[in-house]
Amino acid sequence: MTSQWQYQVRFDVRDSATAESVRRELRDPALAPLVDILVEHRAALKCQYDAFAEYVAAAEEHGIEKYPLYQWTKETIENPAKKEKYLKSFTLYVDDREVYAKEIADALEADLQPLAISGLITRISKYDTNPANNPQSPRRPRERS
């Protein structure tokens, strides 16, 4: 039976230098196993920090009132500790899709496991689109009267 939910795989790398190599697509031989997995699964990755920064830029260009997560996202990328965290975190897109079938996510997750064992990746996460499993958008602070 096919799941009604779509899935997404994310992973974190071990350190800032590795993250920079991944973000800049440098030809680091240590990244060859990751590149092979991406090619095999027709996957591309996106740094979470870069995605957040693009969201903030789009909101500022098109009007922040149309972007409900603007304030939270802007505060996140401006916080040095969170910036460091999200610079090491990557989302996998498959065939240019942000979410995909469970079978695809499971296969990606399985193929990434050896990289977690070797220490290149420190954490692998699989998320689904079921609203019950996902945090709600941060509430806007109440205005004081």
C-alpha positions as CSV (number, residue, x, y, z in Angstrom):
1,M,0.0,0.0,0.0
2,T,1.3,3.4,-0.9
3,S,1.6,6.0,1.9
4,Q,-0.6,9.1,1.5
5,W,2.3,11.2,2.9
6,Q,5.4,12.4,1.1
7,Y,8.9,12.3,2.7
8,Q,12.1,14.3,2.9
9,V,15.6,13.3,4.0
10,R,18.0,15.7,5.7
11,F,21.4,15.2,7.1
12,D,24.1,17.1,9.0
13,V,27.8,16.9,8.3
14,R,30.5,16.7,10.9
15,D,32.1,20.1,10.8
16,S,32.1,23.5,9.2
17,A,34.9,22.7,6.7
18,T,33.0,19.7,5.4
19,A,29.8,21.8,5.2
20,E,31.6,24.5,3.2
21,S,32.9,21.9,0.8
22,V,29.5,20.4,0.3
23,R,27.9,23.9,-0.1
24,R,30.5,25.0,-2.6
25,E,30.5,21.6,-4.4
26,L,34.2,21.4,-4.1
27,R,35.9,18.3,-5.5
28,D,36.9,17.0,-2.2
29,P,37.8,13.2,-2.5
30,A,36.3,12.6,1.0
31,L,32.9,13.6,-0.5
32,A,33.0,11.1,-3.4
33,P,30.7,8.6,-1.6
34,L,28.1,11.3,-1.0
35,V,28.3,12.5,-4.6
36,D,27.9,8.9,-5.8
37,I,24.7,8.5,-3.7
38,L,23.3,11.8,-5.0
39,V,23.9,10.7,-8.6
40,E,22.4,7.2,-8.0
41,H,19.2,8.7,-6.6
42,R,19.0,11.7,-8.9
43,A,19.2,13.9,-5.8
44,A,20.6,17.3,-5.1
45,L,21.2,18.9,-1.8
46,K,20.4,22.3,-0.4
47,C,22.0,23.8,2.7
48,Q,19.3,24.7,5.3
49,Y,21.0,28.0,6.0
50,D,21.0,28.9,2.3
51,A,17.3,27.9,2.0
52,F,16.5,30.1,5.0
53,A,18.5,33.1,3.6
54,E,16.7,32.7,0.2
55,Y,13.3,32.7,2.0
56,V,14.2,35.9,3.9
57,A,15.4,37.6,0.7
58,A,12.3,36.6,-1.2
59,A,10.1,37.9,1.6
60,E,11.9,41.2,1.7
61,E,11.6,41.5,-2.1
62,H,7.9,40.6,-2.4
63,G,6.5,41.7,1.0
64,I,7.0,40.1,4.3
65,E,3.3,39.9,5.0
66,K,3.1,37.1,2.4
67,Y,5.7,35.0,4.2
68,P,4.4,33.8,7.6
69,L,7.7,32.4,8.8
70,Y,9.7,35.6,7.9
71,Q,10.4,36.8,11.4
72,W,11.3,33.4,12.8
73,T,13.5,32.7,9.8
74,K,15.2,36.1,9.9
75,E,16.0,35.7,13.6
76,T,17.3,32.2,13.0
77,I,19.8,33.2,10.3
78,E,20.9,36.2,12.4
79,N,21.6,34.1,15.5
80,P,25.3,33.0,15.3
81,A,24.7,29.6,17.0
82,K,21.8,28.7,14.8
83,K,23.6,29.9,11.7
84,E,26.5,27.5,12.6
85,K,24.0,24.7,13.1
86,Y,22.1,25.3,9.8
87,L,25.2,25.7,7.7
88,K,26.0,22.0,8.5
89,S,22.4,20.8,7.7
90,F,21.3,19.8,4.2
91,T,18.0,18.8,2.6
92,L,17.9,16.3,-0.2
93,Y,15.7,17.0,-3.3
94,V,15.0,14.1,-5.7
95,D,14.2,14.9,-9.3
96,D,13.9,18.6,-8.2
97,R,11.1,17.7,-5.7
98,E,11.3,18.7,-2.1
99,V,9.2,15.8,-0.9
100,Y,8.9,12.3,-2.5
101,A,7.6,8.8,-1.9
102,K,8.5,6.9,1.2
103,E,10.3,4.2,-0.8
104,I,12.6,6.8,-2.3
105,A,13.3,8.4,1.2
106,D,13.9,5.0,2.7
107,A,16.4,4.1,0.0
108,L,18.2,7.4,0.4
109,E,18.3,7.0,4.1
110,A,19.7,3.4,3.8
111,D,22.4,4.5,1.4
112,L,23.5,7.4,3.6
113,Q,23.9,5.1,6.7
114,P,27.5,4.1,5.8
115,L,28.4,7.8,5.7
116,A,27.0,8.2,9.2
117,I,29.0,5.2,10.4
118,S,32.2,6.6,8.8
119,G,31.6,10.0,10.5
120,L,31.1,12.2,7.4
121,I,27.5,12.6,8.4
122,T,26.5,13.0,12.0
123,R,22.7,12.8,11.8
124,I,20.2,11.6,9.2
125,S,16.5,12.6,9.6
126,K,13.5,11.6,7.6
127,Y,10.4,13.8,7.8
128,D,6.9,13.2,6.4
129,T,4.2,15.7,5.4
130,N,1.7,14.5,8.0
131,P,0.8,17.6,9.9
132,A,0.5,15.6,13.1
133,N,4.2,14.9,12.9
134,N,5.4,18.4,12.2
135,P,5.7,21.4,14.5
136,Q,3.3,24.2,13.9
137,S,4.5,27.5,12.6
138,P,5.9,29.8,15.3
139,R,3.3,32.2,16.7
140,R,3.9,35.8,16.1
141,P,4.6,37.7,19.3
142,R,1.5,39.4,20.6
143,E,1.5,43.1,20.3
144,R,1.3,44.9,23.6
145,S,-1.4,47.5,24.1
